[in-house]
């Protein structure tokens, strides 16, 4: 997976920023899905 990032980002700093952004986005999606499942199960 790191190889894919290095294709898009030339320098290491923007490469690391992209990974952290992707991680934050993934966490937000997981939280949203968990909240949606909790809300639906509570109906």
C-alpha positions as a printed Julia matrix, in Angstrom:
43×3 Matrix{Float64}:
   0.0    0.0    0.0
   2.87   2.38   0.71
   4.03   1.85  -2.88
   0.75   3.29  -4.14
   1.18   6.4   -1.99
   4.73   6.91  -3.26
   3.47   6.89  -6.85
   1.17   9.83  -6.14
   3.34  11.81  -3.75
   6.93  12.59  -4.63
   8.27  13.81  -1.3
   8.01  11.91   1.95
   6.3   14.66   3.91
   3.19  14.85   1.71
   3.21  11.05   1.56
   2.98  10.86   5.36
   0.27  13.54   5.44
  -1.79  11.53   2.99
  -1.52   8.39   5.1
  -2.63  10.21   8.25
  -5.54  11.84   6.37
  -6.63   8.46   5.05
  -6.44   6.99   8.55
  -8.6    9.8    9.98
 -11.14   9.38   7.17
 -11.27   5.62   7.79
 -11.87   6.16  11.52
 -14.67   8.64  10.76
 -16.32   6.17   8.37
 -16.1    3.37  10.95
 -17.63   5.62  13.62
 -20.41   6.69  11.26
 -21.25   3.08  10.34
 -21.2    2.01  13.99
 -23.51   4.92  14.92
 -25.86   4.09  12.05
 -26.04   0.42  13.07
 -26.67   1.42  16.69
 -29.42   3.86  15.63
 -31.1    1.3   13.36
 -30.97  -1.42  16.02
 -32.55   0.98  18.49
 -35.58   1.6   16.28
